[in-house]
Amino acid sequence: MKKSTKFAHIGRPEIKAGASVNPSVMRASTLLFDKADDLYNGKHRIYGRHGSPVHDALKQAFCALENGAGCTLTPSGLSANSLSILANVKAGDHILVSDSSYGPIRNFCDTLLAKFGVETEYYLPNIGGDISGLIRKNTACILLESPGSLSLEIQDLPAIVKAARAHNVVTIVDNTWSAGLVYAPLDLGADISVHSATKYFGGHGDLLFGAVISRTKQLARLVEKAAMALGNSTSPDDAYQVLRGFRTLVTRCAQQEQTALALAKWFAKHDKIKRVIHPALTSHPDHELWKRDFTGSACLFSIVLRPCDEAQVLALLDRLKLFAKGFSFGGFESLVIHCDPQLTRSHDPKFGGPLIRIACGLEDIEDMKNDWGQALEMLKIKESA
Ligand SMILES: Cc1ncc(COP(=O)(O)O)c(C=O)c1O
């Protein structure tokens, strides 16, 4: 069954007289029992923090999305990443994290994780099978983000998985970019796939949510136990909205993919743009890897402007009328950010000009081109550029 069909039906109540289309939201912290024995006999969910029927339906949808054996829901994409790591490390361990990883996860590794005696080493995203040279006796896990959410590097996941498996190292992939629709890390051998469901699944810029999907039941239990220990909990209202997002996910993402690709091609012909970083373009350095491992692209890509002053970059973004400045992607609304102030890398990626990230929403492509056209017209690039 195709995903669009699956997601139109998954987790819905049984159809009978007067049934609702989607599961109802059950708001509860305390769960009540009429028999005292039920509190401790292990047969029931006993407290609101352990979920509700709508949470169960949503977990089912995430497992179907990624061919996972189990799923833990988290309050944000960042907590989904940090939980996946925490579940797999102990004091004295070493972990490998892609240098292209999302900034706040880097902050988690360098501060909280370091405080508890776990060392993080950042590797070049194009490392491939050579990652085996960085794996130590105490390496516990590898965190990949493919593509990187600012600079769009694609990683050779099968080669990294092969090296990791040879040393019993767990591989975790932040799969947020693809929405799980055009990339299947668990099918490619990764152990855990992580989503910021804040993006496409929420889809409307109005909630925060995350999901950790594991390839095996054993790993899923490990993550769930860590989540329980930490007091991880998500609201049934948010879970309901994320499940609702699943219903239209395939259609929205297909349109956003087409729009982003068309806009990327338009930028590629613009004389004030130095480089377009979109993995579906043959100019992308990892295009062949993308073609091998992905079945499509997504709403998010980046451009490098020909060198110009920071003030020019800010003025350019401020002239845009349809692309608001905001830190997210995957929603119905187009967004843009300049990346340079937040680029923290152990290895300098050398873009050669200001890096701008563009998230395409559901607006019309011609309107988007016109918006960028008028904004770029006044951009003053440096004489020598
Ligand atoms: C790739 C990636 N992973 C994780 C996150 C964190 O997600 P959240 O905002 O839901 O915490 C983001 C947010 O921008 C992201 O881009």
The ligand as a MOL file (V3000), in Angstrom:
LIG
                    3D

  0  0  0     0  0            999 V3000
M  V30 BEGIN CTAB
M  V30 COUNTS 16 16 0 0 0
M  V30 BEGIN ATOM
M  V30 1 C 17.3450 18.7260 11.4620 0
M  V30 2 C 16.6690 19.1730 12.7170 0
M  V30 3 N 16.6050 18.3420 13.7520 0
M  V30 4 C 16.0020 18.6920 14.8990 0
M  V30 5 C 15.4460 19.9330 15.0530 0
M  V30 6 C 14.8290 20.3110 16.3600 0
M  V30 7 O 13.4750 20.2580 16.2840 0
M  V30 8 P 12.5120 21.0120 17.3070 0
M  V30 9 O 12.4480 22.4200 16.8980 0
M  V30 10 O 11.2340 20.2620 17.1460 0
M  V30 11 O 13.1000 20.8250 18.6760 0
M  V30 12 C 15.4860 20.8440 13.9970 0
M  V30 13 C 14.8660 22.1830 14.1470 0
M  V30 14 O 15.0610 23.0770 13.3730 0
M  V30 15 C 16.1200 20.4490 12.7990 0
M  V30 16 O 16.2190 21.3020 11.7530 0
M  V30 END ATOM
M  V30 BEGIN BOND
M  V30 1 1 1 2
M  V30 2 1 2 3
M  V30 3 2 2 15
M  V30 4 2 3 4
M  V30 5 1 4 5
M  V30 6 1 5 6
M  V30 7 2 5 12
M  V30 8 1 6 7
M  V30 9 1 7 8
M  V30 10 2 8 9
M  V30 11 1 8 10
M  V30 12 1 8 11
M  V30 13 1 12 13
M  V30 14 1 12 15
M  V30 15 2 13 14
M  V30 16 1 15 16
M  V30 END BOND
M  V30 END CTAB
M  END
